[in-house]
């Protein structure tokens, strides 16, 4: 993925068109665009379009259901089947109401942390230490843009204990073996004053979920 596209994913919708005539669409959160595209490449799918809604919605989950609803309405009838690559992601069930109305399936679980780590593994991590702050590859890459600058933590470090005082550790859920991202995640933990751990997850439940959906529904 080009750096320009990676940056655009934060603020705007980005489309990745299939090589062949597409009959399947994956409507994804921009924060997992790299992972969705990697799964598509691994499977050799040339008939799957990907549209990514802005990753900044990650910080305003109350807007996710409306944004997904608007996009599904806009694209109605253009694909044989659509898969929504979001978990509930803090919508409190509002996303499921939208998806039920459109008869569309989504990723399992409550958060991207869950399906990337594996929902059972994520539940175990939560039981192990409830006060855990999580980063994925995307969040490690854009920690400054999504957390530090919006909340002015660089200018007002005294806000850090107020905002993150209930956390005890930062767990970096690594999709890839990337030294730069590991260093960024470790720096984020230092900034927040948290213990640092790395859990190598790969694509977790994202790959089997997408593979099952595409294999069952493509070319119906």
Secondary structure, 3 states (H helix, E strand, C coil): CCHHHHHHHHHCCEEECCCCCCCEEEEEEHHHHHHHHHHHHHHCCCCEEEEEECHHHHHCHHHHHHHHHHHHHHCCCCCCEEEEECCCCCCCCHHHHHHHHHCCEECCCCCHHHHHHCHHHHHHHHHHCCCEEEECHHHHHCHHHHHHCCCCCCCCCHHHHHHHCCCCEEEEEECCCCHHHHHHHHHHHHHHCCEEEEEECCCCHHHHHHHHHHHHHCCC
